[in-house]
Amino acid sequence: MRTLVVYYSLTGHTKGLAERIAGECDAEIERIKDAKDRSGAWARFSSGREALFNRRAVIGQTEKDPAQYDLVILGTPVWAWTMSSPMRTYLTQNASSLDRVAFFCTEGGAGGGRAFRHMSDLISKRPVATLEVTATDLKTGADKDKLKQFVSAIAGLSDPD
Ligand SMILES: Cc1cc2nc3c(=O)[nH]c(=O)nc-3n(C[C@H](O)[C@H](O)[C@H](O)COP(=O)(O)O)c2cc1C
């Protein structure tokens, strides 16, 4: 099964998880590049506002065509109890090229379920599997079991027709 992991990450947590998922699923990987400098407290605050008000960020041209893959696994940090604005842009731009999808997110502690619902609504596709990892999961190692379950749900998918 040709699998692509597409992720956005500001501070590295989602990137780390994306790389682990790609390794476990033997997938190709693409990072969404954000055009905005989000360092500093004001930039963080305005990033939260962007997410809260469903605004899209300006992102760089992506290299891989998601339509060429049997499964696209999409990952984002949770911002303001929803997806990050760069992920919103990617999904908006690629909605028609996405068929079978799975979602993952990292978060401080809350909002992943809501983020997944918004992602699903945006592209009108239900994920075949989801993975929500909190900061506590990363600290305690609970992320390992969650990742294992996510990967085994994906491994159990049948090949597309
Ligand atoms: C602008 C902004 C908004 C955030 N909003 C939430 C939130 O609503 N819920 C939550 O649990 N964590 C929230 N966080 C924390 C991030 O989701 C968390 O640190 C995540 O792991 C960051 O992923 P990254 O390192 O890949 O950027 C927020 C972080 C930022 C920068």
The ligand as an SDF file (V2000), in Angstrom:
LIG
                    3D

 31 33  0  0  0  0  0  0  0  0999 V2000
   -1.0070   28.6680   18.9590 C   0  0  0  0  0  0  0  0  0  0  0  0
   -1.0960   27.4280   19.8010 C   0  0  0  0  0  0  0  0  0  0  0  0
   -2.3260   26.9800   20.2570 C   0  0  0  0  0  0  0  0  0  0  0  0
   -2.4240   25.7970   21.0160 C   0  0  0  0  0  0  0  0  0  0  0  0
   -3.6590   25.3490   21.4000 N   0  0  0  0  0  0  0  0  0  0  0  0
   -3.7530   24.1690   22.0920 C   0  0  0  0  0  0  0  0  0  0  0  0
   -5.0340   23.6250   22.4430 C   0  0  0  0  0  0  0  0  0  0  0  0
   -6.0960   24.1570   22.1470 O   0  0  0  0  0  0  0  0  0  0  0  0
   -5.0430   22.4570   23.1510 N   0  0  0  0  0  0  0  0  0  0  0  0
   -3.9010   21.8040   23.5250 C   0  0  0  0  0  0  0  0  0  0  0  0
   -4.0050   20.7580   24.1600 O   0  0  0  0  0  0  0  0  0  0  0  0
   -2.6880   22.2780   23.1750 N   0  0  0  0  0  0  0  0  0  0  0  0
   -2.5820   23.4340   22.4710 C   0  0  0  0  0  0  0  0  0  0  0  0
   -1.3460   23.9030   22.0880 N   0  0  0  0  0  0  0  0  0  0  0  0
   -0.1600   23.0790   22.3830 C   0  0  0  0  0  0  0  0  0  0  0  0
    0.2810   22.2650   21.1600 C   0  0  0  0  0  0  0  0  0  0  0  0
   -0.8190   21.5830   20.5550 O   0  0  0  0  0  0  0  0  0  0  0  0
    1.3150   21.1980   21.5340 C   0  0  0  0  0  0  0  0  0  0  0  0
    2.3980   21.7850   22.1820 O   0  0  0  0  0  0  0  0  0  0  0  0
    1.7780   20.4240   20.3110 C   0  0  0  0  0  0  0  0  0  0  0  0
    2.4050   19.2260   20.7070 O   0  0  0  0  0  0  0  0  0  0  0  0
    2.7440   21.2420   19.4730 C   0  0  0  0  0  0  0  0  0  0  0  0
    3.1010   20.4890   18.3330 O   0  0  0  0  0  0  0  0  0  0  0  0
    4.3990   20.8790   17.4910 P   0  0  0  0  0  0  0  0  0  0  0  0
    5.5840   20.7710   18.4300 O   0  0  0  0  0  0  0  0  0  0  0  0
    4.4580   19.8540   16.4180 O   0  0  0  0  0  0  0  0  0  0  0  0
    4.2290   22.2570   16.9570 O   0  0  0  0  0  0  0  0  0  0  0  0
   -1.2340   25.0830   21.3500 C   0  0  0  0  0  0  0  0  0  0  0  0
    0.0070   25.5630   20.9010 C   0  0  0  0  0  0  0  0  0  0  0  0
    0.0890   26.7090   20.1340 C   0  0  0  0  0  0  0  0  0  0  0  0
    1.4410   27.1940   19.6410 C   0  0  0  0  0  0  0  0  0  0  0  0
  1  2  1  0
  2  3  1  0
  2 30  2  0
  3  4  2  0
  4  5  1  0
  4 28  1  0
  5  6  2  0
  6  7  1  0
  6 13  1  0
  7  8  2  0
  7  9  1  0
  9 10  1  0
 10 11  2  0
 10 12  1  0
 12 13  2  0
 13 14  1  0
 14 15  1  0
 14 28  1  0
 15 16  1  0
 16 17  1  0
 16 18  1  0
 18 19  1  0
 18 20  1  0
 20 21  1  0
 20 22  1  0
 22 23  1  0
 23 24  1  0
 24 25  2  0
 24 26  1  0
 24 27  1  0
 28 29  2  0
 29 30  1  0
 30 31  1  0
M  END
$$$$
